[in-house]
Amino acid sequence: MARVVQFSAPRVAEVVDFDPPPLPDGHVRVRTAYSGISAGTELTAYRGTNPYLTRTWDPDARIFRDAEAGVSFPVVGWGYSESGEITEVAPDVDGLSVGDQVWGIWGHRSEAVLPADKLAGHQLPTGVSLAAASFTRVGAIAYNAILSARITLGDVVAIYGQGVIGLLATRLATLSGAQVVTVDAVESRREESLKYGAAASFAPGTAVEQIHPVDTAIELSGVYPALHEATRSVGVGGRVVASGFYQGDGTGLRLGEEFHHNRVELISSQIGGVPPELANRWSVDRLQRGFLELVGRGAVDPEPLITHRVPVEDAADAYVLLDTRPGDALQVVLEF
């Protein structure tokens, strides 16, 4: 039997058994080593606040419709940053072999059967461990925010939220030539951001008066008051990249104030696509590969961000930790 994590109801995570499916033509079987828990997007499903649980996404019109929910409990196999080893390859598959260590998206399950083309070129680069590879997707999210920010050498960039994605964005912004200041409510995360290249770090509430005006702000916490503070922190014509996953109504976001009077540019960054002006050269796959290349050559080291390695059978405890004591953890990975 194989195992998979499911959300049986809001704030109820369970590990259940399932029968491994047979291997069809054109597919490979992967045994999971690590699966990273997203403390942002994934917790919206765990808590029951994700819009897919109350509305339906129309992929053609690209709007949410107030119809029946597109996703319902139990939500099985959520998760989007996995690494593992190929254990079986269909006879008609070329380019992948048993024993290859790979990264990809197949959710919190002990094994998965995937189309070979979904893992083509996803072998781990030299110098990248399986644990580090579990950061591929979150690393790409941070990378996408940096591209959206259009940073130029010497820019002063404020990054709001110093969880895992925020810390990786801090490192990537520094590599891009920015002077980075960070904002987070958790002191340990502010201290960590200094290790990842921030010149200074501040608690919310006092930050704007000390850093205004910055050239660009990147908001990664997914909290509306933080997005408002990010908007206040930039100068006239400044740019704000909203890369968090905001839930519910925008309480605390007052667009009639600095946003309006300073003509602030507000950009949405989401991992479903790259900035439109870069779409002829960049893709989500390039973001992911590019992040791993940086890891492989030592420019970014995500592995120290792992604060908890949790056996999959204890997954429920991991979600309680992230939900109720977020300041006690950075990256939580499930081990299989």
C-alpha positions as CSV (number, residue, x, y, z in Angstrom):
1,M,0.0,0.0,0.0
2,A,1.0,3.6,-0.6
3,R,0.2,6.6,1.6
4,V,-1.2,10.0,0.8
5,V,-2.0,13.1,3.0
6,Q,-5.6,14.3,2.7
7,F,-7.6,17.2,4.3
8,S,-10.7,15.4,5.5
9,A,-12.3,18.6,6.7
10,P,-11.1,22.1,7.6
11,R,-8.1,21.7,9.9
12,V,-8.2,17.9,9.8
13,A,-5.2,16.3,8.1
14,E,-5.0,12.5,7.9
15,V,-2.7,10.0,6.2
16,V,-4.6,7.3,4.3
17,D,-3.6,4.3,2.3
18,F,-4.2,3.8,-1.4
19,D,-3.5,1.1,-3.9
20,P,-0.6,2.1,-6.2
21,P,-1.9,2.3,-9.8
22,P,-0.5,0.2,-12.6
23,L,2.1,1.8,-14.9
24,P,0.7,2.7,-18.3
25,D,2.7,3.3,-21.5
26,G,4.5,6.6,-21.5
27,H,4.7,6.9,-17.7
28,V,7.2,6.4,-14.8
29,R,6.8,5.6,-11.2
30,V,8.4,7.8,-8.6
31,R,9.1,7.1,-4.9
32,T,8.9,10.3,-2.9
33,A,11.8,11.3,-0.7
34,Y,10.7,14.8,0.5
35,S,7.5,16.9,0.0
36,G,7.6,20.5,1.2
37,I,4.5,21.9,2.9
38,S,3.5,25.3,1.7
39,A,2.8,27.5,4.7
40,G,0.8,29.9,2.5
41,T,-1.3,28.5,-0.3
42,E,-1.5,25.0,1.1
43,L,-2.7,26.2,4.5
44,T,-5.7,28.0,2.7
45,A,-6.9,24.5,1.7
46,Y,-6.2,23.1,5.2
47,R,-8.1,25.9,6.8
48,G,-10.9,25.9,4.3
49,T,-10.4,29.4,3.0
50,N,-9.1,28.6,-0.5
51,P,-11.5,30.1,-3.1
52,Y,-11.6,26.8,-5.0
53,L,-13.6,25.4,-2.0
54,T,-16.4,27.9,-2.5
55,R,-16.3,28.9,-6.2
56,T,-15.5,27.4,-9.5
57,W,-12.5,28.6,-11.6
58,D,-13.5,29.0,-15.3
59,P,-10.2,28.4,-17.1
60,D,-11.5,29.7,-20.5
61,A,-12.9,33.0,-19.1
62,R,-10.3,33.1,-16.4
63,I,-12.7,34.2,-13.7
64,F,-14.1,32.6,-10.6
65,R,-17.9,31.9,-10.8
66,D,-20.3,31.6,-7.9
67,A,-21.3,28.1,-8.8
68,E,-20.7,25.0,-6.9
69,A,-17.2,24.6,-5.4
70,G,-14.5,23.4,-7.7
71,V,-12.9,21.5,-4.9
72,S,-14.5,19.8,-1.9
73,F,-13.4,17.8,1.1
74,P,-11.7,15.5,1.4
75,V,-8.9,17.3,-0.5
76,V,-6.4,14.5,-1.4
77,G,-2.8,14.9,-2.2
78,W,-2.3,18.6,-2.0
79,G,1.3,19.7,-2.2
80,Y,3.4,21.1,-5.0
81,S,7.1,20.7,-4.3
82,E,8.3,17.2,-4.3
83,S,11.6,15.3,-4.9
84,G,12.2,11.6,-5.2
85,E,13.6,8.7,-7.2
86,I,12.3,6.9,-10.3
87,T,11.6,3.2,-9.5
88,E,9.9,2.0,-12.6
89,V,9.9,3.2,-16.3
90,A,7.5,2.1,-19.0
91,P,9.2,0.3,-21.9
92,D,8.4,3.0,-24.4
93,V,10.0,5.8,-22.3
94,D,13.3,7.3,-23.3
95,G,15.4,9.8,-21.4
96,L,14.5,8.7,-17.9
97,S,15.9,5.7,-16.0
98,V,15.3,3.7,-12.8
99,G,17.4,5.4,-10.2
100,D,17.2,8.9,-11.5
101,Q,16.6,11.5,-8.8
102,V,14.0,14.0,-9.9
103,W,11.9,16.9,-8.8
104,G,8.4,17.8,-9.7
105,I,4.8,18.2,-8.5
106,W,2.9,15.1,-7.4
107,G,1.6,16.0,-4.0
108,H,2.1,14.6,-0.5
109,R,2.0,10.9,-1.5
110,S,4.6,8.2,-1.0
111,E,4.7,7.3,-4.7
112,A,3.2,8.6,-7.9
113,V,2.7,7.5,-11.5
114,L,3.4,10.4,-13.8
115,P,3.6,11.0,-17.6
116,A,7.2,10.9,-18.6
117,D,7.0,14.2,-20.3
118,K,6.2,15.9,-17.0
119,L,9.6,14.8,-15.6
120,A,11.6,15.3,-18.8
121,G,14.7,17.2,-17.9
122,H,13.8,17.2,-14.2
123,Q,16.8,15.2,-13.0
124,L,18.6,16.9,-10.2
125,P,21.6,19.0,-11.3
126,T,25.0,18.4,-9.8
127,G,25.3,19.7,-6.3
128,V,21.6,19.6,-5.5
129,S,20.4,17.3,-2.8
130,L,16.9,15.7,-2.7
131,A,16.1,17.9,0.3
132,A,17.1,21.1,-1.5
133,A,15.2,20.0,-4.6
134,S,12.0,20.1,-2.5
135,F,12.3,23.9,-2.6
136,T,12.0,24.0,-6.4
137,R,8.5,25.3,-6.7
138,V,8.7,27.8,-3.8
139,G,12.1,29.0,-5.2
140,A,10.4,29.6,-8.6
141,I,7.7,31.6,-6.9
142,A,10.3,33.9,-5.3
143,Y,12.2,34.1,-8.6
144,N,9.0,35.1,-10.4
145,A,8.4,37.9,-7.9
146,I,12.0,39.2,-8.6
147,L,11.4,39.2,-12.3
148,S,8.1,41.0,-11.8
149,A,9.9,43.7,-9.7
150,R,12.2,44.5,-12.7
151,I,15.1,45.3,-10.3
152,T,18.0,47.3,-11.6
153,L,21.4,47.6,-10.1
154,G,21.4,49.8,-7.0
155,D,17.6,49.8,-6.4
156,V,16.4,49.8,-2.8
157,V,13.9,47.0,-2.5
158,A,11.7,46.3,0.5
159,I,10.5,42.7,0.9
160,Y,7.5,42.2,3.2
161,G,7.2,38.7,4.7
162,Q,10.3,36.6,5.6
163,G,8.9,33.1,5.5
164,V,10.6,30.7,3.2
165,I,9.6,32.4,-0.1
166,G,10.4,35.8,1.4
167,L,13.9,34.7,2.5
168,L,14.6,33.2,-0.9
169,A,13.3,36.4,-2.6
170,T,15.7,38.4,-0.3
171,R,18.6,36.3,-1.5
172,L,17.6,36.6,-5.2
173,A,17.0,40.3,-5.0
174,T,20.5,40.7,-3.5
175,L,22.0,38.7,-6.3
176,S,20.1,41.0,-8.7
177,G,22.0,44.0,-7.4
178,A,19.4,45.4,-5.0
179,Q,20.0,46.8,-1.6
180,V,17.3,44.9,0.3
181,V,15.4,45.8,3.5
182,T,13.0,43.4,5.0
183,V,9.9,43.5,7.2
184,D,8.5,40.7,9.3
185,A,6.7,40.4,12.6
186,V,8.8,37.5,13.8
187,E,12.2,38.5,15.2
188,S,13.9,35.2,14.3
189,R,12.9,35.7,10.7
190,R,14.2,39.2,10.6
191,E,17.5,37.9,11.9
192,E,17.5,35.1,9.3
193,S,16.9,37.7,6.5
194,L,20.2,39.4,7.4
195,K,21.9,36.1,6.7
196,Y,20.2,35.9,3.3
197,G,21.5,39.4,2.3
198,A,19.2,42.0,3.8
199,A,21.0,45.2,4.8
200,A,18.4,45.8,7.5
201,S,15.2,44.4,8.8
202,F,12.3,46.0,10.6
203,A,9.1,45.0,12.5
204,P,5.8,46.0,10.9
205,G,4.3,49.4,12.0
206,T,7.6,51.2,12.3
207,A,9.1,50.2,9.0
208,V,7.6,52.7,6.6
209,E,8.9,55.8,8.5
210,Q,12.4,54.3,8.5
211,I,12.7,53.0,4.9
212,H,10.4,55.4,2.8
213,P,10.9,55.9,-0.1
214,V,12.1,52.7,-1.5
215,D,12.1,52.0,-5.3
216,T,10.2,48.8,-5.1
217,A,8.4,46.7,-2.6
218,I,7.6,43.0,-2.8
219,E,4.8,41.6,-0.6
220,L,4.9,37.9,0.2
221,S,3.0,37.5,3.4
222,G,-0.4,37.4,1.8
223,V,-1.8,39.8,4.5
224,Y,-3.7,42.9,3.4
225,P,-2.3,45.3,6.0
226,A,1.2,44.3,4.9
227,L,0.3,45.0,1.2
228,H,-0.9,48.4,2.4
229,E,2.3,49.1,4.2
230,A,4.3,48.0,1.1
231,T,2.3,50.5,-0.9
232,R,3.1,53.2,1.6
233,S,6.8,52.4,1.5
234,V,7.5,53.2,-2.1
235,G,8.0,56.7,-3.6
236,V,6.0,58.5,-6.3
237,G,5.6,56.1,-9.2
238,G,7.0,53.3,-7.2
239,R,6.3,49.6,-7.9
240,V,4.7,47.1,-5.6
241,V,4.7,43.4,-6.4
242,A,1.9,41.5,-4.7
243,S,3.0,37.9,-4.6
244,G,1.1,36.6,-1.5
245,F,-2.1,34.6,-1.7
246,Y,-4.6,37.0,-0.1
247,Q,-7.8,35.6,1.4
248,G,-11.2,37.1,1.8
249,D,-12.0,40.9,1.6
250,G,-9.2,43.4,1.6
251,T,-9.5,44.7,5.1
252,G,-6.7,47.0,5.9
253,L,-5.9,47.9,2.3
254,R,-6.8,51.6,1.8
255,L,-6.3,52.4,-1.9
256,G,-7.5,56.0,-1.5
257,E,-4.3,56.9,0.4
258,E,-0.7,56.5,-0.9
259,F,-1.7,54.1,-3.7
260,H,-3.8,56.8,-5.3
261,H,-1.8,59.9,-4.4
262,N,1.6,58.5,-5.3
263,R,0.4,56.8,-8.5
264,V,1.8,53.5,-7.3
265,E,2.1,50.6,-9.8
266,L,0.7,47.4,-8.4
267,I,1.7,44.2,-10.1
268,S,0.4,40.7,-9.4
269,S,2.9,37.9,-9.5
270,Q,1.6,34.3,-9.5
271,I,3.4,31.1,-10.5
272,G,0.8,30.2,-13.2
273,G,2.8,32.4,-15.6
274,V,5.8,34.7,-15.9
275,P,5.6,38.5,-16.4
276,P,4.0,39.1,-19.8
277,E,6.9,41.2,-21.1
278,L,9.2,38.2,-20.6
279,A,6.9,35.4,-21.9
280,N,8.8,35.1,-25.2
281,R,12.0,34.1,-23.3
282,W,10.9,32.9,-19.9
283,S,8.6,30.1,-18.7
284,V,7.6,28.6,-15.4
285,D,9.9,25.6,-16.2
286,R,12.8,28.0,-16.8
287,L,12.1,29.6,-13.4
288,Q,12.3,26.2,-11.7
289,R,15.4,25.1,-13.6
290,G,17.0,28.5,-13.1
291,F,16.4,28.3,-9.3
292,L,18.0,24.8,-9.1
293,E,21.0,26.0,-11.2
294,L,21.6,28.7,-8.6
295,V,21.3,26.1,-5.8
296,G,23.7,23.8,-7.7
297,R,26.4,26.4,-8.0
298,G,26.0,27.5,-4.4
299,A,24.5,31.0,-5.1
300,V,21.4,30.0,-3.1
301,D,21.3,27.5,-0.2
302,P,17.7,26.7,0.8
303,E,18.4,23.6,2.9
304,P,19.2,25.6,6.2
305,L,15.6,26.8,6.0
306,I,14.3,23.4,6.9
307,T,13.4,23.6,10.5
308,H,11.3,20.4,10.7
309,R,11.7,17.1,9.0
310,V,8.5,15.2,9.8
311,P,7.8,11.6,9.1
312,V,4.7,11.5,6.9
313,E,2.7,9.5,9.5
314,D,3.0,12.7,11.7
315,A,1.7,15.0,9.0
316,A,-1.3,16.1,11.1
317,D,1.1,17.5,13.8
318,A,3.0,19.4,11.1
319,Y,-0.1,21.2,10.0
320,V,-1.1,22.1,13.5
321,L,2.3,23.6,14.0
322,L,2.1,25.8,10.9
323,D,-1.4,26.8,11.6
324,T,-1.1,27.7,15.2
325,R,2.6,28.5,15.8
326,P,3.9,29.8,12.5
327,G,6.7,31.7,14.2
328,D,8.2,28.4,15.4
329,A,8.9,27.0,11.9
330,L,10.2,27.9,8.5
331,Q,10.2,25.1,6.0
332,V,8.5,21.9,7.1
333,V,9.2,18.9,4.9
334,L,7.5,15.5,5.0
335,E,9.8,12.5,4.8
336,F,8.6,9.3,3.1
